[in-house]
Amino acid sequence: MSNLTKVVQQLKEERDQAQRKIEQLDEALKVLTGLGVRGTARRRGPAQASEKRRTMSAAARKRIAAGQRARWAKWKAAQRGK
């Protein structure tokens, strides 16, 4: 009877270890699946649905576009010089 008790105890311990491992894997999957989603598609649920997206002013968009054009011009000039 003592051997049976030891076997049952060992099986319970193995079950607990397997459960902890499953929980760790679930957490890892949550993290990894969250990385692949961009923007607000990752946000789900009523709390995030009510949040408004931040918009840029027209002046800010113009400054960003001008900066990007300047970067491209600098890069193209460097390519011509090679």
C-alpha distances in whole Angstrom, upper triangle without the diagonal:
4,5,5,6,9,10,11,13,14,16,17,19,20,21,23,25,26,27,29,31,32,33,35,36,38,40,41,42,44,46,47,48,50,52,53,55,58,60,59,57,54,55,53,53,56,56,57,59,62,62,66,66,69,72,74,78,81,82,79,78,82,81,78,80,82,80,78,82,83,80,80,84,83,81,83,86,84,83,87,88,85
4,5,5,6,9,10,11,12,14,16,17,19,20,21,23,24,26,27,29,30,32,33,35,36,38,39,41,42,44,45,47,48,50,52,54,57,59,58,56,53,54,53,52,55,55,56,58,61,61,65,65,67,71,73,77,79,80,77,77,80,79,76,78,81,78,77,80,81,78,79,82,81,79,81,84,82,81,85,86,83
4,5,5,6,9,10,11,12,14,15,16,18,20,21,22,24,26,27,29,30,32,33,35,36,38,39,41,42,43,45,47,48,50,52,55,57,57,55,52,52,51,51,54,54,55,57,60,60,64,64,66,69,72,75,78,79,75,75,78,77,74,76,79,76,75,78,79,76,76,80,79,76,79,82,79,79,83,83,81
4,5,5,6,9,10,11,12,14,15,16,18,20,21,22,25,26,27,29,30,31,33,35,36,37,39,41,42,43,45,47,48,50,53,55,55,53,50,50,49,49,52,52,53,55,58,58,61,62,64,67,70,74,76,77,74,73,77,76,73,75,78,75,73,77,78,75,75,79,78,76,78,81,79,78,82,83,80
4,5,5,6,9,10,11,12,14,15,17,19,20,21,23,24,26,27,29,30,32,33,35,36,38,40,41,42,44,46,47,49,52,54,53,51,48,49,48,47,50,50,51,53,56,56,60,60,62,66,68,72,74,76,72,72,75,74,71,73,76,74,72,76,77,74,74,78,77,75,77,80,78,77,81,82,80
4,5,5,6,9,10,11,12,14,15,17,18,20,21,23,24,26,27,29,30,32,33,35,36,38,39,40,42,44,46,47,51,53,52,50,47,48,47,47,50,50,50,53,55,56,59,59,61,65,67,71,73,74,71,70,74,73,70,72,74,72,70,74,75,71,72,76,75,72,75,78,75,75,79,79,77
4,5,5,6,9,10,11,12,14,15,16,18,20,21,22,24,26,27,28,30,32,33,35,36,37,38,41,42,44,46,49,51,51,49,45,46,45,45,48,48,49,51,54,54,58,58,60,63,66,69,72,73,69,69,72,72,68,70,73,70,69,72,73,70,71,74,73,71,73,76,74,73,77,78,75
4,5,5,6,9,10,10,12,14,15,16,19,20,21,23,25,26,27,29,30,31,33,35,36,37,39,41,42,44,47,49,49,47,44,44,43,43,46,46,47,49,51,52,55,56,58,61,64,67,70,71,68,67,71,70,67,69,72,69,68,71,72,69,70,74,73,70,73,76,74,73,77,77,75
4,5,5,6,9,10,11,12,14,15,17,19,20,21,23,25,26,27,29,30,32,34,35,36,38,40,41,43,46,48,47,46,43,43,42,42,45,45,46,48,50,51,54,54,57,60,62,66,69,70,66,66,69,68,65,67,70,68,66,70,71,68,68,72,71,69,72,74,72,72,75,76,74
4,5,5,6,9,10,11,12,14,15,17,18,20,21,23,24,26,27,29,30,32,33,34,36,38,40,41,45,47,46,45,41,42,42,42,45,45,45,47,50,50,53,54,56,59,61,65,67,68,65,65,68,67,64,66,68,66,64,68,69,65,66,70,69,66,69,72,69,69,73,73,71
4,5,5,6,9,10,10,12,14,15,16,18,20,21,22,24,26,27,29,30,31,32,35,36,38,39,43,45,44,42,39,40,39,39,42,43,43,45,48,48,52,52,54,57,60,63,66,67,64,63,66,66,62,64,67,65,63,66,67,64,65,69,68,65,68,71,69,68,72,72,70
4,5,5,6,9,10,10,12,14,15,17,19,20,21,23,24,26,27,29,30,31,33,35,37,38,42,43,43,41,38,38,37,37,40,40,41,43,46,46,49,50,52,55,58,61,64,65,62,61,65,64,61,63,66,63,62,65,66,63,64,68,67,65,67,70,68,68,71,72,70
4,5,5,6,9,10,11,12,14,15,17,18,20,21,23,24,26,27,29,30,32,34,35,37,40,42,42,40,37,38,37,37,40,40,40,43,45,45,49,49,51,54,56,60,63,64,60,60,63,62,59,61,64,61,60,63,64,61,62,66,65,63,65,68,66,65,69,70,68
4,5,5,6,9,10,10,12,14,15,16,18,20,21,22,24,26,27,28,30,32,33,35,39,41,40,39,35,37,36,36,39,39,40,42,45,45,48,48,50,53,55,59,61,63,59,59,62,61,58,60,62,60,58,62,63,59,60,64,63,61,63,66,64,63,67,68,66
4,5,5,6,9,10,10,12,14,15,16,19,20,21,23,25,26,27,29,31,32,34,37,39,38,36,33,34,33,34,36,37,37,39,42,42,46,46,48,51,54,57,60,61,58,57,61,60,57,58,61,59,57,61,62,59,60,63,63,60,63,66,64,63,67,68,66
4,5,5,6,9,10,11,12,14,15,17,19,20,21,23,25,26,27,29,31,33,36,37,37,35,32,33,32,32,35,35,35,38,40,40,44,44,46,49,52,55,58,59,56,55,59,58,55,57,60,57,56,59,60,57,58,62,61,59,62,64,62,62,66,67,65
4,5,5,6,9,10,11,12,14,16,17,18,20,21,23,24,26,28,29,31,34,36,36,35,31,32,32,32,35,35,35,38,41,40,43,43,45,49,51,54,57,58,54,54,57,56,53,55,58,55,54,57,58,55,56,60,59,56,59,62,60,59,63,64,62
4,5,5,6,9,10,10,12,14,15,16,18,20,21,22,24,26,27,29,33,35,34,33,29,31,30,31,34,34,34,36,39,39,42,42,44,47,49,53,56,57,53,53,56,55,52,54,57,54,53,56,57,54,55,58,58,55,58,61,59,58,62,63,61
4,5,5,6,9,10,11,13,14,15,17,19,20,21,23,25,26,28,31,33,32,31,27,28,27,28,31,31,31,33,36,36,39,40,42,45,47,51,54,55,51,51,54,54,51,53,55,53,52,55,56,53,54,58,57,55,58,60,58,58,62,63,61
4,5,5,6,9,10,11,12,14,15,17,19,20,21,23,25,27,30,32,31,30,26,27,27,27,30,30,30,33,35,35,38,38,40,44,46,49,52,53,49,49,53,52,49,51,53,51,50,53,54,51,52,56,55,53,56,58,56,56,60,61,59
4,5,5,6,9,10,11,12,14,16,16,18,20,21,23,25,28,30,30,29,26,27,27,28,31,31,31,33,36,35,38,38,40,43,45,49,51,52,49,48,51,51,47,49,52,49,48,51,52,49,50,54,53,51,53,56,54,53,57,58,56
4,5,5,6,9,10,10,12,14,15,16,18,20,22,23,27,29,28,26,23,25,24,25,28,28,28,30,33,33,36,36,38,41,44,47,50,51,47,47,50,50,46,48,51,49,47,50,52,49,49,53,52,50,53,56,54,53,57,58,56
4,5,5,6,9,10,11,13,14,15,17,19,21,22,25,27,26,25,21,22,22,23,26,26,26,28,31,31,34,34,36,39,41,45,47,49,45,45,48,48,44,46,49,47,46,49,50,47,48,52,51,49,52,55,53,53,56,57,56
4,5,5,6,9,10,11,12,14,16,17,19,21,24,26,26,25,21,22,23,24,27,26,26,29,31,31,34,33,35,38,40,44,46,47,44,43,47,46,43,45,47,45,43,47,48,45,46,49,49,47,49,52,50,50,54,54,53
4,5,5,6,9,10,10,12,14,16,17,19,22,25,25,23,20,22,22,23,27,27,26,28,31,31,33,33,35,37,39,43,45,47,43,42,46,45,42,43,46,44,42,46,47,44,44,48,47,45,48,51,49,48,52,53,51
4,5,5,6,9,10,10,12,14,16,17,21,23,22,20,17,19,18,20,23,23,23,25,28,28,30,30,32,35,37,41,43,45,41,41,44,44,40,42,45,43,41,45,46,43,44,48,47,45,48,51,49,49,52,53,52
4,5,5,6,9,10,11,13,15,16,19,21,21,20,16,17,18,19,22,22,21,24,26,26,28,28,30,33,35,39,41,43,39,39,42,41,38,40,43,41,39,43,44,41,42,46,45,43,46,49,47,47,51,52,50
4,5,5,6,9,10,11,13,15,18,20,21,19,16,18,19,21,24,24,23,25,28,27,29,28,30,33,35,39,41,42,38,38,41,40,37,39,41,39,37,41,42,39,40,43,43,41,43,46,44,44,48,49,47
4,5,5,6,8,10,11,13,16,19,19,17,14,16,17,19,23,23,21,23,27,26,28,27,29,32,34,38,40,41,38,37,40,40,36,38,41,39,37,40,42,39,39,43,43,40,43,46,44,44,47,49,47
4,6,5,6,9,11,11,15,16,16,15,11,13,14,16,19,19,18,20,23,22,25,24,26,29,31,35,37,39,35,35,38,38,34,36,39,37,36,39,40,38,38,42,42,40,43,45,44,44,47,49,48
4,6,5,7,9,11,13,15,16,15,11,14,15,17,21,20,18,21,24,22,24,23,25,28,30,33,36,37,33,33,36,35,32,34,37,35,33,36,38,35,36,39,39,37,40,43,41,41,45,46,45
4,5,5,7,9,12,15,16,15,12,15,16,19,23,22,20,22,25,24,26,24,26,28,30,34,36,37,33,32,36,35,32,33,36,34,32,35,37,34,34,38,38,35,38,41,39,39,42,44,42
4,5,6,7,11,13,14,12,9,12,14,17,20,20,18,20,23,22,24,22,25,27,29,33,34,36,33,31,35,35,31,32,36,34,32,35,37,34,34,38,38,36,38,41,40,39,43,45,43
4,6,6,8,11,11,10,7,10,11,15,18,17,15,17,20,19,20,19,21,24,26,29,31,33,30,29,32,32,28,30,33,31,30,33,35,32,33,37,37,35,37,40,39,39,42,44,43
4,6,8,10,12,11,9,12,15,18,21,20,17,19,22,20,22,20,21,23,25,29,30,32,28,27,30,30,26,28,31,29,27,30,32,29,30,33,33,31,34,37,35,35,39,40,39
4,7,10,12,10,9,13,15,18,22,21,18,20,23,21,22,20,22,24,25,29,30,32,28,27,30,30,26,27,30,29,26,30,31,29,29,33,33,31,33,36,35,34,38,39,38
4,7,8,7,6,9,12,15,18,18,15,16,19,18,19,17,19,21,22,26,28,29,26,25,28,28,25,26,29,28,26,29,31,29,29,33,33,31,33,36,36,35,38,40,40
4,7,6,6,9,12,16,19,18,15,15,18,16,16,14,16,17,19,22,24,26,23,21,24,25,21,22,26,24,22,26,28,26,26,30,30,29,31,34,33,33,36,38,38
4,6,6,8,11,15,17,16,12,13,15,13,13,10,12,14,16,19,21,23,20,19,22,23,20,21,25,24,22,25,27,26,26,30,30,29,31,34,34,34,37,39,39
4,5,5,8,11,13,12,9,9,12,10,10,9,12,14,17,20,22,24,22,21,24,25,22,24,27,26,25,28,30,29,29,33,34,33,35,38,38,38,41,43,42
4,5,7,11,13,14,10,10,14,13,13,12,15,17,20,23,25,27,25,23,27,28,25,26,29,29,27,30,32,31,31,34,35,34,36,39,39,38,41,44,43
4,6,10,13,13,10,11,14,13,15,14,16,19,21,25,27,29,26,25,29,29,26,28,31,30,28,31,33,32,32,36,36,35,37,40,40,39,43,44,44
4,7,9,9,6,7,11,10,12,12,15,18,21,24,27,29,26,25,29,29,27,28,32,31,30,33,35,33,34,38,38,37,39,42,42,42,45,47,47
4,7,8,6,7,10,11,13,14,17,20,24,27,29,32,29,28,32,33,30,32,35,34,33,36,38,37,37,41,42,40,42,46,45,45,48,50,50
4,6,6,6,9,11,14,15,19,22,25,28,31,33,31,30,34,35,33,34,38,37,36,39,41,40,41,44,45,44,46,49,49,49,52,54,53
4,6,5,7,9,12,15,18,21,25,28,30,33,31,30,34,35,33,35,38,38,37,40,42,41,42,45,46,45,47,50,50,50,53,55,55
4,6,6,7,11,14,16,20,23,26,29,31,29,29,33,33,31,33,37,36,35,39,40,39,41,44,45,44,46,49,49,49,52,54,54
4,5,5,9,10,13,17,20,23,26,28,26,26,30,30,28,30,33,32,32,35,37,36,37,40,41,40,42,45,45,46,48,50,50
4,6,8,10,14,16,20,23,25,28,26,26,29,30,28,30,33,33,32,35,37,36,37,40,42,41,43,46,46,46,49,51,51
4,6,10,13,15,19,22,24,27,25,25,29,30,28,30,33,33,33,36,38,37,38,41,42,42,44,46,47,47,50,52,52
4,7,9,12,16,19,22,24,22,22,26,26,25,27,30,30,30,32,34,34,35,38,39,39,41,43,44,44,47,49,49
4,6,9,13,15,18,20,19,19,22,23,22,24,27,27,27,30,32,31,33,35,37,37,38,41,42,42,45,47,47
4,6,10,13,16,18,16,16,19,20,19,20,24,24,23,26,28,28,29,32,33,33,35,37,38,38,41,43,44
4,7,10,13,15,13,13,17,17,16,18,21,21,21,24,26,25,27,30,31,31,33,35,36,37,39,41,42
4,7,9,12,10,10,13,14,14,15,18,19,19,21,23,24,25,27,29,29,31,33,34,35,37,39,40
4,7,8,6,7,10,11,10,12,15,15,16,18,20,21,22,24,26,26,28,30,31,32,34,36,38
4,5,5,6,9,10,11,12,14,16,17,18,20,21,23,24,26,27,29,30,32,33,35,37,38
4,5,5,6,9,10,10,12,14,15,16,18,20,21,22,24,26,27,28,30,31,33,35,37
4,5,5,6,9,10,10,12,14,15,16,18,20,21,23,24,26,27,29,30,31,33,35
4,5,5,6,9,10,11,12,14,15,17,18,20,21,23,24,26,27,29,30,32,34
4,5,5,6,9,10,11,12,14,15,16,18,20,21,22,24,26,27,28,30,32
4,5,5,6,9,10,10,12,14,15,16,18,20,21,22,24,26,27,29,31
4,5,5,6,9,10,11,12,14,15,17,18,20,21,23,24,26,27,29
4,5,5,6,9,10,11,12,14,15,17,18,20,21,23,24,26,28
4,5,5,6,9,10,11,12,14,15,16,18,20,21,22,24,26
4,5,5,6,9,10,10,12,14,15,16,18,20,21,23,25
4,5,5,6,9,10,11,12,14,15,17,18,20,21,23
4,5,5,6,9,10,11,12,14,15,16,18,20,22
4,5,5,6,9,10,10,12,14,15,16,18,20
4,5,5,6,9,10,10,12,14,15,17,19
4,5,5,6,9,10,11,12,14,16,17
4,5,5,6,8,10,10,12,14,16
4,5,5,6,9,10,11,12,15
4,6,5,6,9,10,11,13
4,5,5,6,9,10,11
4,5,5,6,9,10
4,5,5,6,9
4,5,5,7
4,5,6
4,6
4
